[in-house]
Amino acid sequence: MTRSISPLTRRELLRRGAVLGLSQPVLSGLGGLGLSLAAMGPAAAANTGGYKAMVCLFLMGGNDAYNTVLATDTASWTAYNAAREGGLEGIALAAPGSPAGTGSLHSRLGGVLPISPLNAQGRTLALHPVLGGVRDLFASQRLAIVSNVGPLVGPTTKAAFVAGTAARPPKLFSHNDQQSVWQSFSGEGATRGWGGQMADRILSANGRSMFTSVSLSGNAVWLSGQSARPYQMTADGAIHLGGTDGRVYGSATVRQKMMALMTSTRDNSILQREHAAVSARSMEAEAVLSAALPGAGAGPWGTGGLAPGQPDPLLMYRDPETGAMTANPVAQQLQAVARMVAARSTMGMARQVFFVGIGGWDTHDTQQSRHARLLAQLNHALRYFDATTQAMGVDDFVTTFTASDFGRTFAGNGDGCDHGWGGHHFVMGGAVRGGDVYGKLPVYGTADGSGGFTSDDQLRGGALLPSTSVEAYAATLGRWFGLTDSELLAVLPGLSRWNVSQRNLGFLTA
């Protein structure tokens, strides 16, 4: 089938297609959609020695940092127990060295797991009892902790915040807005994120620019740049039109007709042109990715020889409450990232940014079981991904970091805790200067009788006033990714409000 394209439509498609990474055969001659790899030409070879990937692992809902990384020196532990209802009740975890007991889940899990940072800042620290894998990664210096990170408009003190004279991020404590602020420095409705804008700077280095920004967890503004556009895929691979057998309703002809309709226009309206361009991009991407992506059991990221439908034991974690082995959605997403990284040379990729997400962290209630289960998934997924990237020989080139809407309050609310601000985060990979804590550890205070806490690091309810800005966190990652200081200031304009000494947290090698 041959379809005529008006000169304006053709120019518009070519212009937009070049931005999106569409090949000229697909745009110029949509007969048969030009989807064979031969028609598209060989992918540009990537310099694998220069390959780098950032993986953002977003904990959607607001992770309780106080029960993730804990200060356990006497003063801190006393304040922690007082705020979290003491002993083994409420949401307080068991003290270091406590044996596994009976009763509540926290009692059954035993004590928090001590860690020994290279620079403990005069404190003793521990992790949630289910984070044994994270503890081991930290001890082997493959994982770092970045303390008390959060969105800040500029340097802020508690006194200025309480007095109302300090500038605040938009709609502080709102889930949707703070997810967007973390990813883009603007509230809900933002169209560009700092991951995508970093990708803009390296887009031309990639043979298939459409695979520069990749989401395994739906739409994420973090991946969007001026030119970089997120490509969404599932943990199983490319999203198909119809079945993986190339048919719709059992017919290859029906699929071809649908593809032709989706990439054609009846008139010159911008909406129809945009729809046709996006459809063509999606179909080309599916063809390229399906051909290039190695199988789920073809490498160290999976267990080969499994029967169809049989769960991969590498992607299963143990539920801390039931003891059952269950599929881990985070590990499944990270397996797809590993497969994409394995296909980097075939697709001509030099730099990539990935977004992986896990929901459920809004633990206002039933926190003991919910938070333990989520942290167990995170623990297993990080350990799995680190082992996989090491086995692939790419761990020096892949850096994984966590982010979340916000932390949570120090004070418990009965069986959970409420929205906070700052929180602690993990950064993992072969290039990470692990085994240490970066940024200032917060001081735990006591309740002041008016809803606040006596520490200068804690606001109402004990929410942490961030001491490390998201800009500094992002700049440290971006510098490793290859951006210059001037490029970082363009992507992170708020960075200029911080002293030069505060713009590189130091948790990554050059």
N, C-alpha and C positions, 0 to 999 in steps of 0.2 A: 504494500500500500504506500503510495507516494502522496505526501501532503505538502501543499504550498504554504510558504510562510511569507508574510509581507516583509519588505525590507526593514521597517521599523521593528516589528516583532523579532525578526532574526537578529538584528543588531542588539536589541535589548536582551534577548536570550544569551547571546554570545558574551555580552558584557557581564551580565549577572552570573552566567555559568562559569566564566573565568574566575570570578571571585569565589564561587562555591567549589571550584576544582573540577567542574564537568569537562569531559573530553569533547573536542570539537566534533568527532563523528556523531556523538549522541545529539548534540545541539543542531548540527547542520543537516543531518540526514536521519530523520527518525524512523525511516523505513526499517522495520524489524528492530527499531530502537538502538541499533548499533551496539548491542550489549555484549558481544563476544570480546574476550580479552584480546584477540588478534586485531579486531577493529580498533580497539582503544590504544594499541601500541604498548610496548613494554614500559613498565614503571621505571622512573628514574631511580638509579641506585643510591641508596643512602650510605653515608659514611657511618658505619656502625660503631666505629670507635668514638664518634662524636654524639651518638644517640643519647638522649635523655628524656625521661618521662616523669611527670609529677602526677601523683594519684591523690585526689582529695577524697577522704572518707568522711562523709558528713553524717553526724549523729543527730537526726531530726527530732526535735522536741525539747532539747535542752538537757544535756547530760549533767548529772549530779557530781560535780568535780570533788566535793567534799568526801564522798564515799568511793572515789576512784583513786585519788592520790591523797594520803592523809599524813598530817604532822602528828607524831606520836611521842614527842618529848612531854614531860610531866605536865607542864602548864597547858600545852595545846590539847593533850588528851583529856584533861580535866574539863576544859572549856567545851571540847567536842561532846563529851558525854552529857554535860549539863544542857547543851543546846539540842541534843538529839534524843532526849528523854532518858538518858542514862542506862548503864548496864547493857543488857541484851534486849531491852524493850524498844518499841518504836523502830526507828531506822538506824540506831547506833550499831556499828559493827563490833565484834569481839576484839579485845586487846591482843597485841602481838603475843604469840606463844600460847594462846588459849587453845586447849584441845577441842576437837570436834565433840559436840555434846548431843543433847536431845532437845526437843521443844521447837523453838522458832528456827527458821531457815538460817538466820545469822548465827545462831548457836551451833547448828549442825555443821556449818561451813568451817568453824574454828576461827582462829585469830587472823588479823590482817597480816600481810606478808611483808616483812622488813626488806628495805632496799638500802644500798650504800652508795649514794652519789659521790662522785669525785670531789665535789664541793657541796657539802650539805648545809652550808650557811648557818652552822651552829645548831642544826635541828636534827631530829631523827624522823625518818619517813617510812611509809609503808604503802602497799597497794591492797585493793579489795581482794578477799581470799580466792576469788575465781580467776585472778589475773596471774596465774603461775607462769604461763608462757611469756607474758609481757615482762614479768620479773626476770626471767632467764634472758630475754633479749636485752634488757637493760644491763644486766650483769655482764653480758658478753659485748657490751658497748656497741650494739647494733640499733639501739633505740634510745632516744632522749625524751625528756619531759620538758615542756615549755610551760612555765607557771603563770597562771592568772592572766590569760589573754582575753581581750574583748575589744569591741568597737569603741574608740575614743575620738572625739573631735580634736582634741589636743591634750597636753598635760593637764591633769585634773586632780584636785585634792578633795578630801571628804568635806572640809569646811566650805569650800566653794560650791560643792554639789548641794550640800544641805541648805546653804544660803540662797541657792538658785542663781548664782552668778556664773556657774560653769556651763559651757555649751555641752549639749547632750546629743547623742545619736537620735535620729527620728524614731518616735514611737518605741522607746525603750521598753523591754519586757513583752512586746508583742511577737508571737511566733513568726508569722509571715514576714513582718518587717525586719526582724532581727536576722532571720535567715538571709534575706536580701541584703541587709547591711553588711553582714559578714562576707557575702560573696561579691558585692558590688559597691559598698559604701553609700548606697542609697536605699530608700525604703521600697516597699512592694511596688512593682511596676517598672523597676529599673530594667534596662535592655542590654547593658554591658557589664560584664564581670571582670575581675582582675586576672583570672585564669585565661579567659578568652583574649583579653587585651595583651597579655604576655604572649599568647599564641600568635597574635597579629604580627609581632616583631620577628617571628621565625617562620612564618607561613611559607615564604618562598623557598625555604630549604627542603620542603617536603614534596615528593613526587606526586602524592595524592593528597592535596591539601584538605579534601573533604573529611579525612580521617585524623586531622590534627586535634580537634576537640571531640572527645567521645564520652557520652553518658551511658552508664549502665543503670541509671535510676531516674529515667524520665527527664523532664525539662529542668534545667538548672542554669540560672543566669550566670553563674561563675564561669561557664564555658563560652559565653558569647562575647565576641569582640566586634570591632568595626567590620572586619573582613572574615574573621574566623566564625564559622557557624557550627553549632553542636550537631554531631551525628549521634542519633539514639539507636542503641541496639539492646538486645536482651542478653541474659546470661548464657543463652544457648547460641547466640551469634546474630547474624543479620536478620532483620524483620522482612519477611517474605510477603509478596502479593500472592495469595493462595497458599498451596502447600509447598513443602520442600521438594516435591517431585516435579515442580514446574507446571502444575495444573490448577485450575479453578473449576470446582464442580466436576472434577475428573477429566477435564478437557484442556489440552494445551492451547487449542484455538480460542476458547473463551478467555484464557489468560492473555493471549496476544491482543485480542480485541479490547479488553479492559485497559491494557497498557497503552494502546493507541488512543483510546478515548481520554485517558488521564493526562496524556502529554500533548493534546491538541487544544486549539482554541477556536471558537466560532467568530469572534470579532477581536478587536484590538484592545480590549479593556485590560487595565493593569492587573486586576484581580485574576482574570483568566491566564494572563501571561505568567504571573507569579505561581499560580497553581500548577501550570504546565512545567515550569522550571523546577519547582520543588519536587514534583512527581518524577521528572526525568532524573534529577539528582539522586533521589531515593532508589530508583530502580537500577541506576548504574552502580551505586554504592553496594546494593545487595549483590549484584553480579560479581563485582570485584572482590568484595569481602568473602563471599561464599567460596570463591575459587582460591583465595589466598590463605584463609584462616585454617590452621591445622586442627585436627580433630580433638575433641575433649579428652580422649585417652591416648593421644599420640605423643605426649611428652611428659616431663616431670610434673606438670600441672594436674595430671589425672592418672587414674588406674586403668591401664589397658586391658582389653579382653573381657569387659563387663557385658553381660547380656543386656539387650535393649530394655530400658525401663528400670534397670537395677541401679540403686543409688551408689554413688562413688563414696567409699569410706573416707577418702581424703577430704571430702567436703562435708563431713558430719561432725557435729560437736556433741558433747554430753550435757544434757540439761541439768543444771545444778540442783534443781528441786526434785525432779522425778528420776534422774539417773539414766533416762532413755537417750539413745543415740539418735540424733535428729539432723535432717538436712540444714545446713547453715547458709542462709541467703547471702550473707556477706562474702563468705568464701566462694560461693557460686559466681558472684559478680567479679571477684578478684581473679578467678580462674579465667574468665573471659578477657580480662585485662592482660593476663599472662599470655594468652593465645594471640592477642593483638600485638603484644611486644615481640612475640616469636615471629610474626609475619612482617616485621618492620622492614627488612631488606626487600622482600618480595613487593611490598607496596611503596618502597622508596621513602620511608619515613626517617627523619632526623630528630624531630622533637614532637612530643605528644603530651596532652593533658587529659586526664581521665577523671570522671566524677562517679563515685560509688556512694550509695546512700542506704541508711537503715533507719526506719522509723520506730516510734514507740517510747522515746526517751522522756516524755512528759509525765514524770512519775509523781503526780499529786497524791496518788494513793497506791496501795498494794506494792509499795516500792521494794520491799525485801525480795519478793519473787521476781518482779518485772526487771528491776535493775540488775540483779544477779544473772538473769537469763541473757539480757542484752550484753552485759560485759563478758559473759562466757562466749557468746558469739564473736564479739570483737577480739577477745583473746585468741580463740582458735583461728580466726581469719588472719590476724597479723602473723601468727606463728606459721600458718600454712603458706602465706604469701612470701614471707622471708625465706623459708626453705625452698620454695619454688624458684624465686628469682636467683637464689644462690646456685641451685642446680642448673639453671639456664645460663649462668655466667653473666648475668646482667644486673646484679644487685647494686653495683657501684653506679649504675646509670638510672636507677628507678628509686624515687623517694616518695614515700607514702606519709601523709600527715592527716591528723584528725581535725575536725572543726564541728561546731555545734551552734544552735541558736544563741545559747547563753548557758551559764552555770545555773545553780539553784541556791535557794536560801540555806543558811547554816541551821536555822531553827526548823525543827520538824513540825508537821501539822497534824500529827496523830499517826498516820501510816504512810506518809510521803513528805514531800517538800515542794515549795513553790518556785515561781520564776525568779531567777537571779540575773547576774550580769557576767562577771569574769569567770573563767574556768581554765582548768589545766588540760593540756593536749600532748599527744604522742607524735613523734616524728621518727620514721624508721627507714633504714636502708644502709647500703654499704658505704655511702658518702657521709653518713651521719656521724657526728662526734658524740657517740652515745655514752651511756653510763653516767650522765650528769643531768642536773636541772638548770635550765636557762630562764632568766628572769627572776624577779624577787618573789620569794615565798611569802605568802600572806601570814600575818599574825592573827591568831584566833582571840577574840575578845569575849567578854561575858555580857549577858543581857543588861541593858541599862534601865529597864523598867518602863520604857516608853516605846518599845518596839525596835529600838536600835541596839547596837553593840558598841562596846568601849574601844575596840580596835579602830585605828585610822584606816584600815584596809577593808572594813565592813560597814555596809549601809543598813537600811531598815531590813529586819529579818535576817541579817547576817549576809546579805548578798554581797559578793566581792566587788569592790571597786577595782577595775582592771589596772594592773601596773605595767602591762605590756600591750601595746596597740596591735590590732590586726595588721596595720600597715607594716610594722616592723617584722612581724611574723611572715607576711607575704614578701617583703623585700628580701629577707634572708633566703627564702625559697627561690625568688626570681633571680637573685644574683647567681646562685648555683646553676639555675636553668640557662644562664648565658646573657642576661640583660645587663646593660651598662647602667651606671648611676643615673645618667640623664634619661634613659628609657624607663627606669624604675620611677623616677619623679613624674614622668608623663603618665604612667599607668596608675601610680599611687600619689596623686597630688597632695593628699594630706600628710605625706611623709615629710614634707618641708616644714611642718610644725614641730618636728622633733629634732633634737641635736643629732649631728652626724654620728656621734658615738652610740646613739640609741637606734640606729637604722639597720644594724647588722647584729643579730643576736648570737651569731657564732656557732650555731649547732650543725652547720654543714661545712665540709671542706671546700676549698676553692674549686 
